Amino acid sequence: MSCDGAGLAKLFSLWETVGMKKQELTDVGWLGPKDEMDRASHRFGKCSECHEIICVEKAVTDTRDTQPETNERLYKAFRTHVRLKHSEDASQDAARIA
């Protein structure tokens, strides 16, 4: 079996991907008193890879239930964190600066 350069590149890329863990948002919680969630002010979580804390202010909505919009804010902030800190492009940018 022969393997050209493109085939080796695909194989290497696949090998790299298999060994990589996908970042997850863990330890998600509310900042504020547990007994009264209405007084909670922020939602937070931790990156499973670098353990950086991601925190967003509780959303203000027209309805009483702010949790869906606040969760969306938190996950959007987390996706931004992953793109800036853990993506291959970010690693290459950091290597170029150094």
SEFIZA-3560 file (N, C-alpha, C; in Angstrom, 3 decimals):
REM SEFIZA-3560
<numar><xx>0.844</xx><yy>-1.176</yy><zz>0.000</zz><atom>N</atom></numar>
<numar><xx>0.000</xx><yy>0.000</yy><zz>0.000</zz><atom>CA</atom></numar>
<numar><xx>0.889</xx><yy>1.238</yy><zz>0.000</zz><atom>C</atom></numar>
<numar><xx>0.644</xx><yy>2.136</yy><zz>-0.932</zz><atom>N</atom></numar>
<numar><xx>1.425</xx><yy>3.371</yy><zz>-0.959</zz><atom>CA</atom></numar>
<numar><xx>0.571</xx><yy>4.509</yy><zz>-0.441</zz><atom>C</atom></numar>
<numar><xx>1.241</xx><yy>5.513</yy><zz>0.083</zz><atom>N</atom></numar>
<numar><xx>0.520</xx><yy>6.650</yy><zz>0.648</zz><atom>CA</atom></numar>
<numar><xx>1.224</xx><yy>7.919</yy><zz>0.203</zz><atom>C</atom></numar>
<numar><xx>0.503</xx><yy>8.777</yy><zz>-0.487</zz><atom>N</atom></numar>
<numar><xx>1.109</xx><yy>10.023</yy><zz>-0.942</zz><atom>CA</atom></numar>
<numar><xx>1.092</xx><yy>11.061</yy><zz>0.180</zz><atom>C</atom></numar>
<numar><xx>1.630</xx><yy>12.230</yy><zz>-0.068</zz><atom>N</atom></numar>
<numar><xx>1.707</xx><yy>13.285</yy><zz>0.941</zz><atom>CA</atom></numar>
<numar><xx>0.354</xx><yy>13.710</yy><zz>1.469</zz><atom>C</atom></numar>
<numar><xx>-0.632</xx><yy>13.825</yy><zz>0.570</zz><atom>N</atom></numar>
<numar><xx>-1.984</xx><yy>14.227</yy><zz>0.991</zz><atom>CA</atom></numar>
<numar><xx>-2.591</xx><yy>13.177</yy><zz>1.908</zz><atom>C</atom></numar>
<numar><xx>-2.361</xx><yy>11.895</yy><zz>1.573</zz><atom>N</atom></numar>
<numar><xx>-2.879</xx><yy>10.820</yy><zz>2.412</zz><atom>CA</atom></numar>
<numar><xx>-2.256</xx><yy>10.822</yy><zz>3.795</zz><atom>C</atom></numar>
<numar><xx>-0.958</xx><yy>11.080</yy><zz>3.844</zz><atom>N</atom></numar>
<numar><xx>-0.279</xx><yy>11.170</yy><zz>5.143</zz><atom>CA</atom></numar>
<numar><xx>-0.798</xx><yy>12.336</yy><zz>5.959</zz><atom>C</atom></numar>
<numar><xx>-1.037</xx><yy>13.462</yy><zz>5.295</zz><atom>N</atom></numar>
<numar><xx>-1.552</xx><yy>14.643</yy><zz>6.002</zz><atom>CA</atom></numar>
<numar><xx>-2.918</xx><yy>14.354</yy><zz>6.609</zz><atom>C</atom></numar>
<numar><xx>-3.796</xx><yy>13.678</yy><zz>5.853</zz><atom>N</atom></numar>
<numar><xx>-5.118</xx><yy>13.324</yy><zz>6.365</zz><atom>CA</atom></numar>
<numar><xx>-4.998</xx><yy>12.370</yy><zz>7.540</zz><atom>C</atom></numar>
<numar><xx>-4.137</xx><yy>11.375</yy><zz>7.411</zz><atom>N</atom></numar>
<numar><xx>-3.934</xx><yy>10.405</yy><zz>8.471</zz><atom>CA</atom></numar>
<numar><xx>-3.416</xx><yy>11.080</yy><zz>9.738</zz><atom>C</atom></numar>
<numar><xx>-2.433</xx><yy>11.976</yy><zz>9.584</zz><atom>N</atom></numar>
<numar><xx>-1.884</xx><yy>12.685</yy><zz>10.729</zz><atom>CA</atom></numar>
<numar><xx>-2.945</xx><yy>13.572</yy><zz>11.381</zz><atom>C</atom></numar>
<numar><xx>-3.741</xx><yy>14.248</yy><zz>10.563</zz><atom>N</atom></numar>
<numar><xx>-4.803</xx><yy>15.111</yy><zz>11.071</zz><atom>CA</atom></numar>
<numar><xx>-5.815</xx><yy>14.294</yy><zz>11.862</zz><atom>C</atom></numar>
<numar><xx>-6.181</xx><yy>13.133</yy><zz>11.350</zz><atom>N</atom></numar>
<numar><xx>-7.117</xx><yy>12.252</yy><zz>12.043</zz><atom>CA</atom></numar>
<numar><xx>-6.520</xx><yy>11.785</yy><zz>13.359</zz><atom>C</atom></numar>
<numar><xx>-5.254</xx><yy>11.408</yy><zz>13.351</zz><atom>N</atom></numar>
<numar><xx>-4.577</xx><yy>10.956</yy><zz>14.557</zz><atom>CA</atom></numar>
<numar><xx>-4.573</xx><yy>12.064</yy><zz>15.615</zz><atom>C</atom></numar>
<numar><xx>-4.298</xx><yy>13.304</yy><zz>15.204</zz><atom>N</atom></numar>
<numar><xx>-4.308</xx><yy>14.432</yy><zz>16.130</zz><atom>CA</atom></numar>
<numar><xx>-5.684</xx><yy>14.639</yy><zz>16.732</zz><atom>C</atom></numar>
<numar><xx>-6.724</xx><yy>14.551</yy><zz>15.898</zz><atom>N</atom></numar>
<numar><xx>-8.089</xx><yy>14.788</yy><zz>16.342</zz><atom>CA</atom></numar>
<numar><xx>-8.536</xx><yy>13.736</yy><zz>17.348</zz><atom>C</atom></numar>
<numar><xx>-8.165</xx><yy>12.488</yy><zz>17.135</zz><atom>N</atom></numar>
<numar><xx>-8.565</xx><yy>11.415</yy><zz>18.039</zz><atom>CA</atom></numar>
<numar><xx>-7.988</xx><yy>11.642</yy><zz>19.432</zz><atom>C</atom></numar>
<numar><xx>-6.767</xx><yy>12.144</yy><zz>19.521</zz><atom>N</atom></numar>
<numar><xx>-6.131</xx><yy>12.345</yy><zz>20.808</zz><atom>CA</atom></numar>
<numar><xx>-6.581</xx><yy>13.608</yy><zz>21.537</zz><atom>C</atom></numar>
<numar><xx>-7.258</xx><yy>14.501</yy><zz>20.850</zz><atom>N</atom></numar>
<numar><xx>-7.657</xx><yy>15.774</yy><zz>21.456</zz><atom>CA</atom></numar>
<numar><xx>-8.978</xx><yy>15.622</yy><zz>22.198</zz><atom>C</atom></numar>
<numar><xx>-9.100</xx><yy>16.274</yy><zz>23.340</zz><atom>N</atom></numar>
<numar><xx>-10.349</xx><yy>16.282</yy><zz>24.065</zz><atom>CA</atom></numar>
<numar><xx>-11.107</xx><yy>17.560</yy><zz>23.709</zz><atom>C</atom></numar>
<numar><xx>-12.402</xx><yy>17.436</yy><zz>23.606</zz><atom>N</atom></numar>
<numar><xx>-13.223</xx><yy>18.605</yy><zz>23.337</zz><atom>CA</atom></numar>
<numar><xx>-13.461</xx><yy>19.341</yy><zz>24.652</zz><atom>C</atom></numar>
<numar><xx>-13.306</xx><yy>20.641</yy><zz>24.625</zz><atom>N</atom></numar>
<numar><xx>-13.522</xx><yy>21.435</yy><zz>25.827</zz><atom>CA</atom></numar>
<numar><xx>-15.007</xx><yy>21.440</yy><zz>26.177</zz><atom>C</atom></numar>
<numar><xx>-15.279</xx><yy>21.407</yy><zz>27.466</zz><atom>N</atom></numar>
<numar><xx>-16.651</xx><yy>21.443</yy><zz>27.958</zz><atom>CA</atom></numar>
<numar><xx>-16.751</xx><yy>22.490</yy><zz>29.051</zz><atom>C</atom></numar>
<numar><xx>-17.952</xx><yy>23.002</yy><zz>29.232</zz><atom>N</atom></numar>
<numar><xx>-18.219</xx><yy>23.931</yy><zz>30.316</zz><atom>CA</atom></numar>
<numar><xx>-18.679</xx><yy>23.093</yy><zz>31.505</zz><atom>C</atom></numar>
<numar><xx>-17.924</xx><yy>23.128</yy><zz>32.595</zz><atom>N</atom></numar>
<numar><xx>-18.230</xx><yy>22.294</yy><zz>33.758</zz><atom>CA</atom></numar>
<numar><xx>-18.516</xx><yy>23.160</yy><zz>34.978</zz><atom>C</atom></numar>
<numar><xx>-18.986</xx><yy>22.528</yy><zz>36.025</zz><atom>N</atom></numar>
<numar><xx>-19.241</xx><yy>23.192</yy><zz>37.311</zz><atom>CA</atom></numar>
<numar><xx>-20.074</xx><yy>24.458</yy><zz>37.148</zz><atom>C</atom></numar>
<numar><xx>-21.124</xx><yy>24.381</yy><zz>36.326</zz><atom>N</atom></numar>
<numar><xx>-21.971</xx><yy>25.549</yy><zz>36.063</zz><atom>CA</atom></numar>
<numar><xx>-22.833</xx><yy>25.834</yy><zz>37.291</zz><atom>C</atom></numar>
<numar><xx>-22.944</xx><yy>27.108</yy><zz>37.644</zz><atom>N</atom></numar>
<numar><xx>-23.755</xx><yy>27.483</yy><zz>38.793</zz><atom>CA</atom></numar>
<numar><xx>-24.154</xx><yy>28.946</yy><zz>38.757</zz><atom>C</atom></numar>
<numar><xx>-24.916</xx><yy>29.322</yy><zz>39.755</zz><atom>N</atom></numar>
<numar><xx>-25.365</xx><yy>30.708</yy><zz>39.916</zz><atom>CA</atom></numar>
<numar><xx>-24.578</xx><yy>31.360</yy><zz>41.032</zz><atom>C</atom></numar>
<numar><xx>-24.264</xx><yy>32.611</yy><zz>40.876</zz><atom>N</atom></numar>
<numar><xx>-23.590</xx><yy>33.377</yy><zz>41.914</zz><atom>CA</atom></numar>
<numar><xx>-24.667</xx><yy>34.125</yy><zz>42.690</zz><atom>C</atom></numar>
<numar><xx>-24.830</xx><yy>33.767</yy><zz>43.926</zz><atom>N</atom></numar>
<numar><xx>-25.865</xx><yy>34.376</yy><zz>44.758</zz><atom>CA</atom></numar>
<numar><xx>-26.411</xx><yy>33.341</yy><zz>45.721</zz><atom>C</atom></numar>
<numar><xx>-27.373</xx><yy>33.739</yy><zz>46.539</zz><atom>N</atom></numar>
<numar><xx>-27.923</xx><yy>32.816</yy><zz>47.538</zz><atom>CA</atom></numar>
<numar><xx>-28.672</xx><yy>31.650</yy><zz>46.892</zz><atom>C</atom></numar>
<numar><xx>-28.403</xx><yy>30.428</yy><zz>47.365</zz><atom>N</atom></numar>
<numar><xx>-29.040</xx><yy>29.241</yy><zz>46.804</zz><atom>CA</atom></numar>
<numar><xx>-30.537</xx><yy>29.195</yy><zz>47.097</zz><atom>C</atom></numar>
<numar><xx>-30.941</xx><yy>29.747</yy><zz>48.220</zz><atom>N</atom></numar>
<numar><xx>-32.345</xx><yy>29.667</yy><zz>48.610</zz><atom>CA</atom></numar>
<numar><xx>-33.244</xx><yy>30.617</yy><zz>47.820</zz><atom>C</atom></numar>
<numar><xx>-32.681</xx><yy>31.626</yy><zz>47.195</zz><atom>N</atom></numar>
<numar><xx>-33.496</xx><yy>32.585</yy><zz>46.456</zz><atom>CA</atom></numar>
<numar><xx>-32.822</xx><yy>32.934</yy><zz>45.131</zz><atom>C</atom></numar>
<numar><xx>-33.165</xx><yy>32.191</yy><zz>44.097</zz><atom>N</atom></numar>
<numar><xx>-32.520</xx><yy>32.377</yy><zz>42.800</zz><atom>CA</atom></numar>
<numar><xx>-32.844</xx><yy>33.732</yy><zz>42.173</zz><atom>C</atom></numar>
<numar><xx>-33.923</xx><yy>34.370</yy><zz>42.613</zz><atom>N</atom></numar>
<numar><xx>-34.253</xx><yy>35.696</yy><zz>42.081</zz><atom>CA</atom></numar>
<numar><xx>-33.149</xx><yy>36.700</yy><zz>42.394</zz><atom>C</atom></numar>
<numar><xx>-32.400</xx><yy>36.457</yy><zz>43.451</zz><atom>N</atom></numar>
<numar><xx>-31.346</xx><yy>37.393</yy><zz>43.847</zz><atom>CA</atom></numar>
<numar><xx>-29.990</xx><yy>37.052</yy><zz>43.233</zz><atom>C</atom></numar>
<numar><xx>-29.892</xx><yy>35.929</yy><zz>42.532</zz><atom>N</atom></numar>
<numar><xx>-28.635</xx><yy>35.573</yy><zz>41.878</zz><atom>CA</atom></numar>
<numar><xx>-28.313</xx><yy>36.632</yy><zz>40.832</zz><atom>C</atom></numar>
<numar><xx>-27.037</xx><yy>36.963</yy><zz>40.713</zz><atom>N</atom></numar>
<numar><xx>-26.665</xx><yy>38.050</yy><zz>39.805</zz><atom>CA</atom></numar>
<numar><xx>-25.878</xx><yy>37.587</yy><zz>38.585</zz><atom>C</atom></numar>
<numar><xx>-25.216</xx><yy>36.435</yy><zz>38.674</zz><atom>N</atom></numar>
<numar><xx>-24.352</xx><yy>35.972</yy><zz>37.588</zz><atom>CA</atom></numar>
<numar><xx>-24.446</xx><yy>34.453</yy><zz>37.439</zz><atom>C</atom></numar>
<numar><xx>-24.138</xx><yy>33.967</yy><zz>36.244</zz><atom>N</atom></numar>
<numar><xx>-24.055</xx><yy>32.533</yy><zz>35.952</zz><atom>CA</atom></numar>
<numar><xx>-22.605</xx><yy>32.265</yy><zz>35.562</zz><atom>C</atom></numar>
<numar><xx>-22.031</xx><yy>31.171</yy><zz>36.033</zz><atom>N</atom></numar>
<numar><xx>-20.627</xx><yy>30.897</yy><zz>35.764</zz><atom>CA</atom></numar>
<numar><xx>-20.410</xx><yy>29.421</yy><zz>35.486</zz><atom>C</atom></numar>
<numar><xx>-19.257</xx><yy>29.132</yy><zz>34.900</zz><atom>N</atom></numar>
<numar><xx>-18.831</xx><yy>27.767</yy><zz>34.644</zz><atom>CA</atom></numar>
<numar><xx>-17.326</xx><yy>27.750</yy><zz>34.448</zz><atom>C</atom></numar>
<numar><xx>-16.769</xx><yy>26.550</yy><zz>34.334</zz><atom>N</atom></numar>
<numar><xx>-15.319</xx><yy>26.408</yy><zz>34.228</zz><atom>CA</atom></numar>
<numar><xx>-14.979</xx><yy>25.619</yy><zz>32.977</zz><atom>C</atom></numar>
<numar><xx>-13.930</xx><yy>26.041</yy><zz>32.264</zz><atom>N</atom></numar>
<numar><xx>-13.447</xx><yy>25.327</yy><zz>31.086</zz><atom>CA</atom></numar>
<numar><xx>-12.782</xx><yy>24.031</yy><zz>31.549</zz><atom>C</atom></numar>
<numar><xx>-13.187</xx><yy>22.921</yy><zz>30.936</zz><atom>N</atom></numar>
<numar><xx>-12.645</xx><yy>21.622</yy><zz>31.352</zz><atom>CA</atom></numar>
<numar><xx>-11.170</xx><yy>21.461</yy><zz>31.004</zz><atom>C</atom></numar>
<numar><xx>-10.674</xx><yy>22.227</yy><zz>30.049</zz><atom>N</atom></numar>
<numar><xx>-9.274</xx><yy>22.074</yy><zz>29.645</zz><atom>CA</atom></numar>
<numar><xx>-8.329</xx><yy>22.962</yy><zz>30.456</zz><atom>C</atom></numar>
<numar><xx>-8.620</xx><yy>24.252</yy><zz>30.534</zz><atom>N</atom></numar>
<numar><xx>-7.682</xx><yy>25.169</yy><zz>31.189</zz><atom>CA</atom></numar>
<numar><xx>-8.171</xx><yy>25.637</yy><zz>32.560</zz><atom>C</atom></numar>
<numar><xx>-9.385</xx><yy>25.263</yy><zz>32.936</zz><atom>N</atom></numar>
<numar><xx>-9.985</xx><yy>25.586</yy><zz>34.235</zz><atom>CA</atom></numar>
<numar><xx>-10.246</xx><yy>27.081</yy><zz>34.428</zz><atom>C</atom></numar>
<numar><xx>-10.248</xx><yy>27.843</yy><zz>33.340</zz><atom>N</atom></numar>
<numar><xx>-10.577</xx><yy>29.261</yy><zz>33.426</zz><atom>CA</atom></numar>
<numar><xx>-12.069</xx><yy>29.405</yy><zz>33.716</zz><atom>C</atom></numar>
<numar><xx>-12.406</xx><yy>30.359</yy><zz>34.584</zz><atom>N</atom></numar>
<numar><xx>-13.796</xx><yy>30.613</yy><zz>34.941</zz><atom>CA</atom></numar>
<numar><xx>-14.404</xx><yy>31.561</yy><zz>33.914</zz><atom>C</atom></numar>
<numar><xx>-15.579</xx><yy>31.190</yy><zz>33.407</zz><atom>N</atom></numar>
<numar><xx>-16.341</xx><yy>32.018</yy><zz>32.479</zz><atom>CA</atom></numar>
<numar><xx>-17.565</xx><yy>32.496</yy><zz>33.260</zz><atom>C</atom></numar>
<numar><xx>-17.817</xx><yy>33.799</yy><zz>33.252</zz><atom>N</atom></numar>
<numar><xx>-18.902</xx><yy>34.348</yy><zz>34.060</zz><atom>CA</atom></numar>
<numar><xx>-19.650</xx><yy>35.411</yy><zz>33.265</zz><atom>C</atom></numar>
<numar><xx>-20.985</xx><yy>35.378</yy><zz>33.342</zz><atom>N</atom></numar>
<numar><xx>-21.810</xx><yy>36.383</yy><zz>32.675</zz><atom>CA</atom></numar>
<numar><xx>-22.845</xx><yy>36.928</yy><zz>33.650</zz><atom>C</atom></numar>
<numar><xx>-23.243</xx><yy>38.151</yy><zz>33.403</zz><atom>N</atom></numar>
<numar><xx>-24.286</xx><yy>38.780</yy><zz>34.212</zz><atom>CA</atom></numar>
<numar><xx>-25.636</xx><yy>38.174</yy><zz>33.860</zz><atom>C</atom></numar>
<numar><xx>-26.495</xx><yy>38.016</yy><zz>34.862</zz><atom>N</atom></numar>
<numar><xx>-27.827</xx><yy>37.477</yy><zz>34.632</zz><atom>CA</atom></numar>
<numar><xx>-28.586</xx><yy>38.384</yy><zz>33.665</zz><atom>C</atom></numar>
<numar><xx>-29.282</xx><yy>37.763</yy><zz>32.724</zz><atom>N</atom></numar>
<numar><xx>-30.031</xx><yy>38.516</yy><zz>31.710</zz><atom>CA</atom></numar>
<numar><xx>-31.241</xx><yy>39.206</yy><zz>32.332</zz><atom>C</atom></numar>
<numar><xx>-31.604</xx><yy>40.328</yy><zz>31.758</zz><atom>N</atom></numar>
<numar><xx>-32.835</xx><yy>41.019</yy><zz>32.124</zz><atom>CA</atom></numar>
<numar><xx>-33.807</xx><yy>40.771</yy><zz>30.982</zz><atom>C</atom></numar>
<numar><xx>-34.970</xx><yy>40.202</yy><zz>31.308</zz><atom>N</atom></numar>
<numar><xx>-35.951</xx><yy>39.867</yy><zz>30.272</zz><atom>CA</atom></numar>
<numar><xx>-37.323</xx><yy>40.400</yy><zz>30.665</zz><atom>C</atom></numar>
<numar><xx>-38.247</xx><yy>40.324</yy><zz>29.720</zz><atom>N</atom></numar>
<numar><xx>-39.632</xx><yy>40.743</yy><zz>29.979</zz><atom>CA</atom></numar>
<numar><xx>-40.378</xx><yy>39.705</yy><zz>30.805</zz><atom>C</atom></numar>
<numar><xx>-39.858</xx><yy>38.481</yy><zz>30.838</zz><atom>N</atom></numar>
<numar><xx>-40.508</xx><yy>37.411</yy><zz>31.603</zz><atom>CA</atom></numar>
<numar><xx>-39.776</xx><yy>37.212</yy><zz>32.919</zz><atom>C</atom></numar>
<numar><xx>-40.395</xx><yy>36.452</yy><zz>33.787</zz><atom>N</atom></numar>
<numar><xx>-39.800</xx><yy>36.185</yy><zz>35.104</zz><atom>CA</atom></numar>
<numar><xx>-38.629</xx><yy>35.197</yy><zz>34.993</zz><atom>C</atom></numar>
<numar><xx>-38.675</xx><yy>34.300</yy><zz>33.995</zz><atom>N</atom></numar>
<numar><xx>-37.660</xx><yy>33.266</yy><zz>33.835</zz><atom>CA</atom></numar>
<numar><xx>-36.495</xx><yy>33.785</yy><zz>32.984</zz><atom>C</atom></numar>
<numar><xx>-35.398</xx><yy>34.104</yy><zz>33.637</zz><atom>N</atom></numar>
<numar><xx>-34.227</xx><yy>34.635</yy><zz>32.937</zz><atom>CA</atom></numar>
<numar><xx>-33.211</xx><yy>33.544</yy><zz>32.593</zz><atom>C</atom></numar>
<numar><xx>-33.443</xx><yy>32.330</yy><zz>33.089</zz><atom>N</atom></numar>
<numar><xx>-32.442</xx><yy>31.269</yy><zz>32.942</zz><atom>CA</atom></numar>
<numar><xx>-32.106</xx><yy>30.929</yy><zz>31.488</zz><atom>C</atom></numar>
<numar><xx>-33.075</xx><yy>30.758</yy><zz>30.575</zz><atom>N</atom></numar>
<numar><xx>-32.699</xx><yy>30.399</yy><zz>29.197</zz><atom>CA</atom></numar>
<numar><xx>-31.792</xx><yy>31.442</yy><zz>28.536</zz><atom>C</atom></numar>
<numar><xx>-32.119</xx><yy>32.707</yy><zz>28.661</zz><atom>N</atom></numar>
<numar><xx>-31.298</xx><yy>33.740</yy><zz>28.038</zz><atom>CA</atom></numar>
<numar><xx>-29.928</xx><yy>33.856</yy><zz>28.722</zz><atom>C</atom></numar>
<numar><xx>-29.903</xx><yy>33.704</yy><zz>30.033</zz><atom>N</atom></numar>
<numar><xx>-28.633</xx><yy>33.761</yy><zz>30.753</zz><atom>CA</atom></numar>
<numar><xx>-27.749</xx><yy>32.583</yy><zz>30.364</zz><atom>C</atom></numar>
<numar><xx>-28.329</xx><yy>31.389</yy><zz>30.244</zz><atom>N</atom></numar>
<numar><xx>-27.564</xx><yy>30.216</yy><zz>29.806</zz><atom>CA</atom></numar>
<numar><xx>-27.002</xx><yy>30.434</yy><zz>28.404</zz><atom>C</atom></numar>
<numar><xx>-27.801</xx><yy>31.013</yy><zz>27.516</zz><atom>N</atom></numar>
<numar><xx>-27.332</xx><yy>31.273</yy><zz>26.157</zz><atom>CA</atom></numar>
<numar><xx>-26.143</xx><yy>32.233</yy><zz>26.181</zz><atom>C</atom></numar>
<numar><xx>-26.206</xx><yy>33.248</yy><zz>27.027</zz><atom>N</atom></numar>
<numar><xx>-25.079</xx><yy>34.181</yy><zz>27.169</zz><atom>CA</atom></numar>
<numar><xx>-23.823</xx><yy>33.455</yy><zz>27.644</zz><atom>C</atom></numar>
<numar><xx>-23.988</xx><yy>32.584</yy><zz>28.633</zz><atom>N</atom></numar>
<numar><xx>-22.849</xx><yy>31.859</yy><zz>29.189</zz><atom>CA</atom></numar>
<numar><xx>-22.213</xx><yy>30.956</yy><zz>28.126</zz><atom>C</atom></numar>
<numar><xx>-23.028</xx><yy>30.193</yy><zz>27.407</zz><atom>N</atom></numar>
<numar><xx>-22.480</xx><yy>29.288</yy><zz>26.400</zz><atom>CA</atom></numar>
<numar><xx>-21.881</xx><yy>30.048</yy><zz>25.222</zz><atom>C</atom></numar>
<numar><xx>-22.433</xx><yy>31.202</yy><zz>24.902</zz><atom>N</atom></numar>
<numar><xx>-21.835</xx><yy>32.027</yy><zz>23.848</zz><atom>CA</atom></numar>
<numar><xx>-20.456</xx><yy>32.519</yy><zz>24.296</zz><atom>C</atom></numar>
<numar><xx>-20.357</xx><yy>32.966</yy><zz>25.539</zz><atom>N</atom></numar>
<numar><xx>-19.062</xx><yy>33.404</yy><zz>26.075</zz><atom>CA</atom></numar>
<numar><xx>-18.070</xx><yy>32.240</yy><zz>26.101</zz><atom>C</atom></numar>
<numar><xx>-18.553</xx><yy>31.032</yy><zz>26.435</zz><atom>N</atom></numar>
<numar><xx>-17.682</xx><yy>29.870</yy><zz>26.462</zz><atom>CA</atom></numar>
<numar><xx>-17.189</xx><yy>29.509</yy><zz>25.060</zz><atom>C</atom></numar>
<numar><xx>-18.086</xx><yy>29.555</yy><zz>24.068</zz><atom>N</atom></numar>
<numar><xx>-17.668</xx><yy>29.269</yy><zz>22.687</zz><atom>CA</atom></numar>
<numar><xx>-16.615</xx><yy>30.276</yy><zz>22.224</zz><atom>C</atom></numar>
<numar><xx>-16.771</xx><yy>31.525</yy><zz>22.619</zz><atom>N</atom></numar>
<numar><xx>-15.774</xx><yy>32.550</yy><zz>22.283</zz><atom>CA</atom></numar>
<numar><xx>-14.443</xx><yy>32.226</yy><zz>22.958</zz><atom>C</atom></numar>
<numar><xx>-14.495</xx><yy>31.832</yy><zz>24.216</zz><atom>N</atom></numar>
<numar><xx>-13.293</xx><yy>31.441</yy><zz>24.957</zz><atom>CA</atom></numar>
<numar><xx>-12.569</xx><yy>30.313</yy><zz>24.236</zz><atom>C</atom></numar>
<numar><xx>-13.298</xx><yy>29.278</yy><zz>23.842</zz><atom>N</atom></numar>
<numar><xx>-12.693</xx><yy>28.124</yy><zz>23.166</zz><atom>CA</atom></numar>
<numar><xx>-12.057</xx><yy>28.568</yy><zz>21.853</zz><atom>C</atom></numar>
<numar><xx>-12.757</xx><yy>29.397</yy><zz>21.096</zz><atom>N</atom></numar>
<numar><xx>-12.220</xx><yy>29.851</yy><zz>19.812</zz><atom>CA</atom></numar>
<numar><xx>-10.943</xx><yy>30.668</yy><zz>20.009</zz><atom>C</atom></numar>
<numar><xx>-10.908</xx><yy>31.513</yy><zz>21.032</zz><atom>N</atom></numar>
<numar><xx>-9.742</xx><yy>32.371</yy><zz>21.246</zz><atom>CA</atom></numar>
<numar><xx>-8.577</xx><yy>31.673</yy><zz>21.946</zz><atom>C</atom></numar>
<numar><xx>-8.868</xx><yy>30.747</yy><zz>22.836</zz><atom>N</atom></numar>
<numar><xx>-7.810</xx><yy>30.131</yy><zz>23.646</zz><atom>CA</atom></numar>
<numar><xx>-7.391</xx><yy>28.738</yy><zz>23.195</zz><atom>C</atom></numar>
<numar><xx>-8.290</xx><yy>27.997</yy><zz>22.566</zz><atom>N</atom></numar>
<numar><xx>-8.015</xx><yy>26.585</yy><zz>22.331</zz><atom>CA</atom></numar>
<numar><xx>-8.080</xx><yy>26.154</yy><zz>20.874</zz><atom>C</atom></numar>
<numar><xx>-8.382</xx><yy>27.049</yy><zz>19.968</zz><atom>N</atom></numar>
<numar><xx>-8.478</xx><yy>26.642</yy><zz>18.567</zz><atom>CA</atom></numar>
<numar><xx>-7.088</xx><yy>26.524</yy><zz>17.954</zz><atom>C</atom></numar>
<numar><xx>-7.002</xx><yy>25.771</yy><zz>16.881</zz><atom>N</atom></numar>
<numar><xx>-5.735</xx><yy>25.602</yy><zz>16.174</zz><atom>CA</atom></numar>
<numar><xx>-5.248</xx><yy>26.946</yy><zz>15.633</zz><atom>C</atom></numar>
<numar><xx>-6.172</xx><yy>27.785</yy><zz>15.159</zz><atom>N</atom></numar>
<numar><xx>-5.802</xx><yy>29.108</yy><zz>14.649</zz><atom>CA</atom></numar>
<numar><xx>-5.177</xx><yy>29.967</yy><zz>15.735</zz><atom>C</atom></numar>
<numar><xx>-5.744</xx><yy>29.897</yy><zz>16.953</zz><atom>N</atom></numar>
<numar><xx>-5.185</xx><yy>30.677</yy><zz>18.067</zz><atom>CA</atom></numar>
<numar><xx>-3.783</xx><yy>30.203</yy><zz>18.403</zz><atom>C</atom></numar>
<numar><xx>-3.541</xx><yy>28.896</yy><zz>18.350</zz><atom>N</atom></numar>
<numar><xx>-2.209</xx><yy>28.345</yy><zz>18.625</zz><atom>CA</atom></numar>
<numar><xx>-1.202</xx><yy>28.814</yy><zz>17.576</zz><atom>C</atom></numar>
<numar><xx>-1.637</xx><yy>28.816</yy><zz>16.320</zz><atom>N</atom></numar>
<numar><xx>-0.750</xx><yy>29.261</yy><zz>15.256</zz><atom>CA</atom></numar>
<numar><xx>-0.448</xx><yy>30.749</yy><zz>15.382</zz><atom>C</atom></numar>
<numar><xx>-1.452</xx><yy>31.553</yy><zz>15.762</zz><atom>N</atom></numar>
<numar><xx>-1.241</xx><yy>32.984</yy><zz>15.962</zz><atom>CA</atom></numar>
<numar><xx>-0.237</xx><yy>33.227</yy><zz>17.093</zz><atom>C</atom></numar>
<numar><xx>-0.369</xx><yy>32.467</yy><zz>18.175</zz><atom>N</atom></numar>
<numar><xx>0.543</xx><yy>32.617</yy><zz>19.309</zz><atom>CA</atom></numar>
<numar><xx>1.971</xx><yy>32.226</yy><zz>18.901</zz><atom>C</atom></numar>
<numar><xx>2.098</xx><yy>31.201</yy><zz>18.079</zz><atom>N</atom></numar>
<numar><xx>3.423</xx><yy>30.757</yy><zz>17.628</zz><atom>CA</atom></numar>
<numar><xx>4.076</xx><yy>31.819</yy><zz>16.745</zz><atom>C</atom></numar>
<numar><xx>3.276</xx><yy>32.500</yy><zz>15.953</zz><atom>N</atom></numar>
<numar><xx>3.822</xx><yy>33.548</yy><zz>15.085</zz><atom>CA</atom></numar>
<numar><xx>4.303</xx><yy>34.751</yy><zz>15.894</zz><atom>C</atom></numar>
<numar><xx>3.610</xx><yy>35.047</yy><zz>16.986</zz><atom>N</atom></numar>
<numar><xx>3.980</xx><yy>36.190</yy><zz>17.825</zz><atom>CA</atom></numar>
<numar><xx>5.284</xx><yy>35.895</yy><zz>18.572</zz><atom>C</atom></numar>
<numar><xx>5.433</xx><yy>34.655</yy><zz>19.046</zz><atom>N</atom></numar>
<numar><xx>6.602</xx><yy>34.265</yy><zz>19.849</zz><atom>CA</atom></numar>
<numar><xx>7.837</xx><yy>34.160</yy><zz>19.044</zz><atom>C</atom></numar>
//
